[in-house]
């Protein structure tokens, strides 16, 4: 359509996004690409159970929990016997997040095992993020896994029965850890630089919720 003077009106210039708007858009795009790792309706599909004691069925140690009045179920680990639940899939270059809480034990103990590899045993080779309340936030290599350094700063846990949260970024042999919105630090030189993700059963009842993973594109 021509204007009164015969000229075609110019289209308005696209609005330049502010830094805050760009950050929000990037965050929304990343969250859209998150894949849930725990599907309560299909559990334990996608997970492998290993126990220190032979013959103990999975449901005696790991169960789907549902809190009254809350829509989102959680993964309930009774803490006994010792063992772990690990993904069947191997992951590399990813962002992983979850929530956890100890309902009653002030000395609650568990851990997240990243880059888990090798034989199923107590305990497998991995990079461990310590969830043990007195040492929460320690990160170190165990078994045949290796890293250039370890993290030893203790992060103050939230009250019992209150959800803690973490986000972990694993990229090209580096692991960046954030717990309760605080940057714990970074491990470098991690080998192997890929593997399964495992959750420990280590003597205390613990609940896990909102487990998700986002694969990081090669260009990131």
Secondary structure as GFF3:
##gff-version 3
##sequence-region A 1 220
A	DSSP	alpha_helix	19	32	.	.	.	ID=ss1
A	DSSP	beta_strand	35	36	.	.	.	ID=ss2
A	DSSP	beta_strand	47	51	.	.	.	ID=ss3
A	DSSP	three_ten_helix	58	60	.	.	.	ID=ss4
A	DSSP	beta_strand	62	65	.	.	.	ID=ss5
A	DSSP	beta_strand	74	77	.	.	.	ID=ss6
A	DSSP	beta_strand	83	87	.	.	.	ID=ss7
A	DSSP	beta_strand	91	92	.	.	.	ID=ss8
A	DSSP	beta_strand	94	101	.	.	.	ID=ss9
A	DSSP	beta_strand	111	117	.	.	.	ID=ss10
A	DSSP	beta_strand	125	130	.	.	.	ID=ss11
A	DSSP	three_ten_helix	133	135	.	.	.	ID=ss12
A	DSSP	beta_strand	139	142	.	.	.	ID=ss13
A	DSSP	beta_strand	164	171	.	.	.	ID=ss14
A	DSSP	beta_strand	174	179	.	.	.	ID=ss15
A	DSSP	beta_strand	182	187	.	.	.	ID=ss16
A	DSSP	beta_strand	194	201	.	.	.	ID=ss17
A	DSSP	beta_strand	206	215	.	.	.	ID=ss18
###
